[in-house]
Structure formats: structure tokens, C-alpha cells
Amino acid sequence: MKERVFTVRNKAGIHCRPSSVILNTINKEFPYHHFWVETSDGQETELNSILTLISLGLTVGSKAVLRVEGPDEDAAVNRIGDLFEHEFDFPPR
């Protein structure tokens, strides 16, 4: 299992659109992996739906731990961790 601490940088936090991008990337690029996020207040959830991700209430500046288990853990933790730290711009310019 690999883990990475990330800080949310998106101004609106992790809402529906960023959640969709993160979950779609997980399903497309890492289908044989399991992902969990643990917030600084100890709330932990498996990333298996947009609603579970939104329910964490990650706002700009939130720090959390991403945990990954699967065949290519290094690539998975880096790719998904980068998405959590990405500043999304909707619609893209």
C-alpha cells in the first residue's frame, strides 16, 4: 500500500466536477486498484462513488491522506494525488 498527503488547491474544493474527473480517472486508468482518503479529522472513505468523495467536504486548503492498493501503486498514488491538488477551471479556457 502506498500513501500520499495532498492539499486541495481548487478554489471551490472537491465538488461534483472535480469528483467526476477523479473517479473517471480511477475507473479508466486504475481499474484493479483500491483507493481510500482519510481527512485530517479522521473521516475515511473508499473512493468508489462521487457521493462518497463529495461527502468528505474537502475545501481549498484541506489536507488529507490518499491510500492506494493495487498492481501499480506508485503511478496510481501520483496520478490521483495530482488530481486532488489540481486547480480545475470549469469550463476549461
N, C-alpha and C positions, 0 to 999 in steps of 0.2 A: 504494500500500500504506500502510495506517495501522497504527500500533502503540501499545500502551499497557502500561505497567508496572503490575502488580497485586500485591497482597499477600493471601494466603489468610487469611481470618478465621474460617472454620468450625473449631470446636474439634476435630473429628475429621479435618480435612483434606479433600481431594477424594477421597472413596471412591466406592462404587458409586452411591449415591443422588444425590449432587450431580453426579456424572459423567453420570448419566442425564438429569437436568434440563438440564444444559448442552448435551449432544448433541441432545436432543429439541428444544430451542430453536433450535439451529443449523439442524437439518433442517427445522423448521417455518417459521421466520421468515426465514432467510437461505440458501435452497437454492442460490443461484447465487454463493456466496462460498466462499473457501478460508481456513481458519483454521490457524495454527501457534502453538505455545507453545514458548518457549525458557527453560529453567530457568537459575538462577544458575550452575550448574556446566557449562553449555554443552550440555546434552542438549536436542535439539529434535525435535518430532514434529508431524505434521499431525493435527488433530483430526478423525478420521474414524471412530473407534470408542471405545467406553467403555474397552476394554482399553488402547488407546494412551494415553488420558488418565490412567488409574489407574497405568500403568507409570511415569509421571513422578514418582510418590511425593511429591506436593505435600502438605505437612503445614501445620498452623497456623503462620503467620509466614513461610512460603515466599514469596519474591518471584520473579516470572517476567515475561517479555515476551509479550504476545499480539499476533500479527500477523494482519491481515485484508486480503484482496484480493477485490474484487468491486464491484458497482454502487453500493452504499450503505455504503461503508466506515465512515463516521462513526457511523452508527446501529449498525452491527454491532459495532464495537470497543467502543462504550459499553455496549451491552446485554449482550454476553457478558463483558466485563470486570467489569461489575457483578455478574454471577452468580458469577464466581470470588471476588469479595470479599464475597458474601452469607453471612450466618450462618444456615445451614439448621437447621431444627428438625424432626426426623422422629420420630414423626408430628407434623404441624403442630398447634399449640394454638389 
